[in-house]
Amino acid sequence: MMGDSLFIENLHSDYLLIRKMKASFQTKHRMLWEMLGMNGKNKDFWRVVGITELAFNKMVENDVDDAKKNIKNNRIQRAHIKKRIETSREMLEDPPMDIDTWWKFYKKNDKCVLATASENHSKPQEIIKYKVPKGLFNCYGFSYRVGKEEIDFLKNLQSEKKK
């Protein structure tokens, strides 16, 4: 569905309307990201592309089968590689982008890494230690999914790391 041109056209049209609003930048910033999330319909939203070493170690500590619990207990979060506020400034304050340029810009800049809460809130950029294939840790509201495929992925990483 996300490659659907009508879907992208609708998002782009709404992006242009948000730009024209008289609201504060902060309000437009929040509206933009709420729109892009599309209540979980946009599978490219906050896409996880990597994991930091510290986050991985916290995720699999004790037992990789407990990764779901470890993620919650250790506050493993999606951290944007490029801060959303910077992406918003470019989208909302720079000249408007045509649909193709805008969609490529959005997909390039809405990538996340799984990181600890302290890594997410620190000034230096998180370093991706492990790459994550597309389709894992998909957006689920303000969180992300951790199911059998994700656990299997973590188990494979853990076994590779032990070699």
KEDREN-776885 format. One line per 2 residues: number of its first residue (from 1); their letters; for each residue x, y, z of N, C-alpha, C. Coordinates in steps of 0.2 Angstrom, whole numbers, plus 5000, padded with zeros to 4 digits. Atoms other than C-alpha are relative to their C-alpha. Example, Ala and Ser with C-alpha at 12.3 -4.5 7.8 and 13.67 -1.06 7.14 Angstrom:
<atoms>
1	AS	5004 4994 5000 5062 4978 5039 5004 5006 5000 | 4996 4994 4999 5068 4995 5036 4996 5005 5003
</atoms>
This chain:
<atoms>
1	MM	5004 4994 5000 5000 5000 5000 5004 5006 5000 | 4996 4994 4999 5014 5012 5004 5003 5003 4994
3	GD	4998 4998 5007 5020 5012 4986 4995 5003 4996 | 5006 4998 5003 5003 5017 4981 5000 5008 4999
5	SL	4999 4993 5001 5004 5034 4972 4995 5004 5002 | 5005 4996 4998 4987 5040 4977 5001 5001 5008
7	FI	4999 5000 4993 4992 5037 4996 5006 5006 5000 | 4995 4995 4999 5008 5047 4993 4998 5007 4997
9	EN	5003 4993 5002 4999 5061 4983 4996 5003 5005 | 5004 4997 4994 4987 5063 4998 5004 5003 5005
11	LH	4995 4998 4995 5001 5064 5010 5003 5007 4998 | 4997 4994 5003 5010 5077 4999 4995 5006 5000
13	SD	5005 4995 5000 4994 5087 4997 4999 5003 5007 | 5001 4997 4993 4992 5088 5016 5006 5003 5003
15	YL	4994 4997 4998 5010 5092 5019 5000 5007 4997 | 5001 4993 5003 5007 5107 5007 4995 5005 5004
17	LI	5005 4997 4996 4992 5112 5017 5003 5002 5007 | 4997 4999 4993 5001 5111 5034 5005 5006 4999
19	RK	4995 4995 5001 5015 5122 5027 4996 5007 4999 | 5003 4993 5001 5002 5136 5023 4996 5002 5006
21	MK	5004 4998 4994 4994 5136 5040 5003 5006 5004 | 4997 4994 4996 4996 5151 5051 5002 4998 5007
23	AS	4998 5002 4994 4999 5140 5066 5008 5000 5002 | 4993 4999 4998 5016 5140 5076 5003 4994 4996
25	FQ	4996 5006 5003 5030 5129 5069 4999 4994 5004 | 5001 5006 4996 5028 5117 5084 4994 4997 4998
27	TK	5006 5003 5002 5010 5114 5080 5000 4997 4993 | 4999 5003 5006 5014 5111 5062 5004 4994 5000
29	HR	4996 5006 5000 5028 5100 5066 4997 4994 5003 | 5004 5006 4997 5017 5089 5077 4995 4997 4995
31	ML	5005 5002 5005 5003 5089 5064 5004 4996 4994 | 4996 5003 5006 5016 5084 5050 5001 4993 5002
33	WE	4998 5006 4998 5022 5069 5060 4994 4995 5002 | 5006 5003 4999 5005 5064 5065 4997 4997 4994
35	ML	5003 5002 5007 4999 5064 5047 5005 4995 4997 | 4995 5005 5004 5015 5054 5041 4999 4993 5004
37	GM	5001 5006 4997 5011 5041 5054 4994 4996 4998 | 5006 5003 5003 4994 5038 5047 4997 4994 5005
39	NG	5002 5005 4995 4989 5028 5063 5002 4993 4998 | 4997 5007 5001 5000 5013 5058 5000 4998 4993
41	KN	5001 5002 5007 4996 5013 5039 5006 5001 4996 | 4993 4999 5003 5013 5020 5034 5005 4996 5002
43	KD	4995 5004 4998 5025 5006 5035 5007 5002 5000 | 4994 4997 5000 5039 5017 5032 5001 5005 5005
45	FW	4999 4995 4995 5036 5028 5047 5004 4997 5006 | 4995 5001 4994 5050 5028 5060 5003 4993 4999
47	RV	4997 5007 5001 5058 5013 5051 5007 4999 5003 | 4994 5002 4996 5071 5004 5061 5005 4997 4995
49	VG	4995 5002 5004 5087 5002 5051 5006 4997 5003 | 4995 5003 4997 5099 4997 5064 4999 5000 5008
51	IT	5000 5001 4992 5103 4993 5083 5007 5002 5002 | 4993 4998 4997 5117 5001 5094 5002 4994 5003
53	EL	4998 5005 4997 5128 4989 5102 4998 4999 5008 | 5002 5000 4993 5123 4994 5120 4992 4998 5000
55	AF	5007 5002 5000 5104 4992 5115 5000 4992 4999 | 5000 5007 5002 5108 4975 5107 5001 4996 5007
57	NK	4998 5004 4994 5117 4969 5123 4994 5000 5005 | 5006 5000 4995 5102 4975 5134 4994 4996 4998
59	MV	5006 5003 5002 5089 4967 5123 5001 4992 5001 | 4999 5008 4999 5097 4949 5124 5004 4998 5007
61	EN	4997 5002 4993 5104 4950 5142 4996 4995 5003 | 5003 5005 4996 5100 4935 5152 4998 4994 4995
63	DV	5003 5005 5005 5090 4926 5138 4997 5004 4994 | 5003 4997 5006 5086 4931 5120 4993 4999 5000
65	DD	5007 5001 5000 5069 4924 5122 4996 5005 5004 | 5003 4995 4996 5065 4937 5135 5001 5007 4997
67	AK	4998 4993 5004 5070 4951 5122 4994 5005 5001 | 5006 4995 4999 5052 4958 5123 5000 5003 5007
69	KN	5000 4997 4993 5053 4960 5142 5006 5005 5001 | 4994 4996 4999 5071 4966 5141 5000 5007 4997
71	IK	5001 4994 5004 5066 4979 5128 4996 5005 5004 | 5004 4996 4995 5053 4986 5140 5004 5002 5006
73	NN	4997 4999 4993 5063 4985 5156 5006 5005 4999 | 4994 4996 5001 5078 4993 5148 4999 5006 4996
75	RI	5003 4995 5003 5068 5006 5139 5004 5001 4993 | 4997 5000 5007 5075 5002 5121 4995 5004 4996
77	QR	5004 4995 5004 5068 5016 5110 5003 5000 4993 | 4998 4998 5006 5068 5021 5092 5003 5007 5000
79	AH	4997 4993 5000 5080 5035 5090 5001 5002 4993 | 4999 4998 5007 5080 5045 5074 5007 5002 4999
81	IK	4993 4998 5002 5096 5046 5065 5001 5007 4999 | 5000 4993 5000 5092 5063 5060 4994 5003 5004
83	KR	5005 4997 4995 5082 5073 5073 4994 5002 4996 | 5006 4998 5003 5064 5075 5068 4999 5007 4999
85	IE	5001 4993 5000 5064 5093 5072 5004 5003 4994 | 4996 4997 5005 5078 5096 5059 4996 4998 4993
87	TS	5004 5002 5006 5068 5086 5046 4994 5005 4999 | 5006 4996 5000 5052 5096 5050 5002 5007 4997
89	RE	4998 4993 5002 5062 5113 5048 5001 5000 4993 | 4998 5000 5007 5068 5108 5031 4993 4999 4996
91	ML	5007 5001 5003 5050 5102 5026 4996 5006 5000 | 5005 4994 4999 5041 5117 5033 5003 5007 4999
93	ED	4997 4993 5000 5053 5132 5032 5004 5001 4993 | 4997 4999 5006 5063 5128 5016 4995 5000 4994
95	PP	5005 5000 5005 5055 5130 4999 4996 4994 4999 | 5004 5006 5000 5041 5118 4996 5003 4995 4995
97	MD	4998 5005 5004 5046 5101 4988 4995 4997 4995 | 5005 5003 5004 5038 5093 4973 4999 4993 5003
99	ID	5002 5006 4997 5030 5076 4977 5006 4995 5000 | 4995 5005 5001 5045 5065 4971 5006 5002 5005
101	TW	4995 4998 4996 5058 5075 4980 4998 5000 5007 | 5002 5001 4993 5048 5076 4996 4999 4993 5002
103	WK	5001 5007 4998 5044 5058 4997 5007 4997 5001 | 4994 5003 4999 5062 5053 4994 5004 5003 5006
105	FY	4997 4997 4994 5068 5066 5007 4997 4997 5007 | 5003 5002 4994 5055 5060 5020 5003 4993 5001
107	KK	4998 5007 4999 5060 5041 5017 5008 5000 5003 | 4993 5000 4998 5079 5046 5019 5001 5002 5007
109	ND	4999 4997 4993 5076 5056 5035 4996 4997 5005 | 5004 5003 4995 5064 5045 5044 5002 4994 5002
111	KC	4997 5007 4999 5076 5031 5048 5002 5000 5008 | 4999 5001 4993 5078 5025 5066 5005 4995 5002
113	VL	4996 5005 4997 5090 5015 5076 4998 4998 5007 | 5002 5002 4994 5086 5005 5091 5005 5001 5005
115	AT	4995 4997 4995 5095 5013 5106 4997 5000 5007 | 5002 4999 4993 5094 5014 5125 4997 5007 5000
117	AS	5003 4993 4999 5084 5029 5132 5006 5005 5001 | 4994 4995 4999 5101 5037 5137 5003 5002 4994
119	EN	4997 4999 5006 5108 5035 5120 4996 5005 4996 | 5005 4996 5004 5092 5042 5112 5000 5007 5002
121	HS	5000 4993 4997 5093 5058 5123 5007 5003 5001 | 4993 4997 4999 5112 5061 5122 5001 5004 4993
123	KP	4998 4995 5006 5119 5074 5110 5003 4996 4994 | 4996 5004 5006 5131 5062 5100 4995 4996 4996
125	QE	5004 5005 5004 5123 5052 5086 5001 4993 5002 | 4999 5007 4998 5120 5034 5090 5003 4997 4994
127	II	4996 5004 5005 5131 5022 5080 4997 4993 4999 | 5003 5006 5002 5123 5008 5071 5006 4994 5000
129	KY	4996 5006 4999 5132 4992 5076 4997 4994 4995 | 5003 5005 5004 5120 4980 5068 4994 5002 4995
131	KV	5006 4998 5005 5109 4983 5052 4994 4995 5001 | 5006 5003 4999 5091 4978 5053 4997 5000 4993
133	PK	5004 5001 5006 5082 4971 5037 4994 5004 5000 | 5006 4997 5001 5067 4980 5031 4994 4995 5002
135	GL	5005 5005 4998 5051 4973 5039 5000 4998 5007 | 5000 5002 4993 5057 4970 5056 4999 5006 5005
137	FN	5001 4994 4995 5053 4981 5072 4995 5005 4997 | 5004 4995 5003 5039 4989 5062 4996 5004 5005
139	CY	5003 4995 4996 5030 5004 5069 4993 4997 5003 | 5007 5002 4997 5015 5000 5081 4998 5006 5005
141	GF	5002 4995 4995 5008 5016 5088 5007 5004 5001 | 4994 4996 4998 5022 5025 5098 5005 4995 5001
143	SY	4995 5005 4998 5031 5008 5100 5001 4996 4993 | 4998 5004 5006 5037 4994 5088 4998 4993 5002
145	RV	5001 5007 4999 5033 4976 5085 5006 4996 5002 | 4995 5005 4999 5043 4962 5093 4997 4994 5000
147	GK	5003 5006 5001 5037 4946 5087 5005 4994 4999 | 4996 5006 5001 5044 4929 5082 5006 5002 4995
149	EE	4995 4998 5005 5054 4936 5067 5005 5004 5003 | 4995 4996 4997 5062 4949 5077 5004 4996 5005
151	ID	4996 5004 4995 5067 4937 5091 5005 4995 4996 | 4996 5004 5004 5074 4925 5078 5006 5004 4997
153	FL	4995 4995 5003 5084 4940 5070 5005 5001 5006 | 4996 4998 4994 5091 4944 5088 5004 4994 5002
155	KN	4997 5007 4998 5095 4925 5091 5006 4999 4995 | 4995 5001 5005 5105 4925 5074 5006 5005 5001
157	LQ	4995 4995 4998 5114 4941 5079 5004 4997 5006 | 4997 5002 4994 5118 4934 5096 5005 4994 4998
159	SE	4996 5005 5001 5125 4918 5089 5006 5002 4995 | 4994 4997 5005 5136 4927 5075 5005 5004 5005
161	KK	4996 4996 4996 5142 4938 5089 5005 4996 5004 | 4996 5005 4996 5148 4923 5099 5006 4997 4996
163	K	4995 5004 5005 5159 4916 5084 5006 5004 5001
</atoms>
